[in-house]
């Protein structure tokens, strides 16, 4: 009999031990997996587009003639309107004409490119005024080109450098200042006095 009780006790002990071991095993916590937390990619600051402001277009105005051709220096005893003198004034007139044509082309391009109409009436009015000024200037230059053509024709016909009114020499200095001059200084002064009297 005592053997049965011992066996019962030992089996009860074993079962209790098993239960505790089971409890111990179940009590064991599952290892916590560390998951790498992915960081959201850092947002880049938005790149601001910088607009490059264009410099306002410069007003095209007629410039005074600045010829790279130096003034004529005559030799002692040289005849008025010699071949060398005619050649010099011919070069001056041609260079001046080319300069005026370039200016006219610039105006044409400017009017073509800036031909947009503004919504604001004040802007539109100022643009039209600017265009009108440029066109008046170019009209004066067109007339000047015609005078230059006339002077070049006079050189060919040996009439250049002499006054239309009195027929005397206009003078090299006056022709340097105004290559298209057709009157000597005296006749031109008289014409201006007459114009003032008639106008006043």
Rosetta blueprint (number, residue, H / E / L):
1 X L
2 X H
3 X H
4 X H
5 X H
6 X H
7 X H
8 X H
9 X H
10 X H
11 X H
12 X H
13 X H
14 X H
15 X H
16 X H
17 X H
18 X H
19 X H
20 X H
21 X H
22 X H
23 X H
24 X H
25 X H
26 X H
27 X H
28 X L
29 X L
30 X L
31 X L
32 X L
33 X L
34 X L
35 X L
36 X L
37 X L
38 X L
39 X L
40 X L
41 X L
42 X L
43 X L
44 X L
45 X L
46 X L
47 X L
48 X L
49 X L
50 X L
51 X L
52 X L
53 X L
54 X L
55 X L
56 X L
57 X L
58 X L
59 X L
60 X L
61 X L
62 X L
63 X L
64 X L
65 X L
66 X L
67 X L
68 X L
69 X L
70 X L
71 X L
72 X L
73 X L
74 X L
75 X L
76 X L
77 X L
78 X L
79 X L
80 X L
81 X L
82 X L
83 X H
84 X H
85 X H
86 X H
87 X H
88 X H
89 X H
90 X H
91 X H
92 X H
93 X H
94 X H
95 X H
96 X H
97 X H
98 X H
99 X H
100 X H
101 X H
102 X H
103 X H
104 X H
105 X H
106 X H
107 X H
108 X H
109 X H
110 X H
111 X H
112 X H
113 X H
114 X L
115 X L
116 X L
117 X L
118 X L
119 X L
120 X L
121 X H
122 X H
123 X H
124 X H
125 X H
126 X H
127 X H
128 X H
129 X H
130 X H
131 X H
132 X H
133 X H
134 X H
135 X H
136 X H
137 X H
138 X H
139 X H
140 X H
141 X H
142 X H
143 X H
144 X H
145 X H
146 X H
147 X H
148 X H
149 X H
150 X H
151 X H
152 X H
153 X H
154 X H
155 X H
156 X H
157 X L
158 X L
159 X L
160 X L
161 X L
162 X E
163 X L
164 X L
165 X L
166 X L
167 X L
168 X L
169 X E
170 X L
171 X L
172 X H
173 X H
174 X H
175 X H
176 X H
177 X H
178 X L
179 X L
180 X L
181 X L
182 X L
183 X L
184 X L
185 X H
186 X H
187 X H
188 X H
189 X H
190 X H
191 X H
192 X H
193 X H
194 X H
195 X H
196 X H
197 X H
198 X H
199 X H
200 X L
